[in-house]
Amino acid sequence: MRPAMRHLGLDPGLTVTGWGIVDADRGRLSHVANGRITPDPKLETSERLNVLRDGVLTVIRRFKPELVAIEEVFVARNPGTALKLGMARGVVMAAAAAEGLAVAEYAARVVKKAVVGVGGAEKSQVQAMVRRLLPGVEIAGDDEGDALAVAICHAHSADIERRRAGVGA
């Protein structure tokens, strides 16, 4: 019998980076932890990115996930916003890679479909399903909820892949 797999979901942003961790064991999910990394907005961009990197490394070293997932970048209307999001994504991905972890990426529609069953679900529907799938979870903001949704999506995808490969059945 295989042990539970620990999944870290990340919702990166330069202002707030949400993170959420779930364990998946034969299709059953359990909440481990979630939180936010919030660099001081008065810091220079490079310093804020460093805070994000250190925060992600702290989460990884404390909770020891085997798998990491992040939502694919969306198309931002503001080029400056898109650039800042790209920088935050790069830093959190590099932090995971520095710890020897591969990072899977999922489109927002895929995450919504995995959690709610509908790719066009509203954010409120996603948050409600995260709470239903992880009873008792406390979510301080959308960033944490989105990160948990990404972790849940990755757990479902990894479980499907293991079953296809005949591993841990």
Buried (B, 14 or more C-beta within 10 A) or exposed (E): EEEBBBBBBBBBBBEBBBBBBBBBBEEEBBBBBBBBBBBEEEEEEEEBBBBBBBBBBEBBEEBEBBBBBBBBBEEEEEEEEBEBBBBBBBBBBEBBEEEEBEBBBBBBEBBBBBBBEEEEBEEEBBBBBBBEBBEEBEBEBBBBBBBBBBBBBBBBBBBEEBEEEEEEE
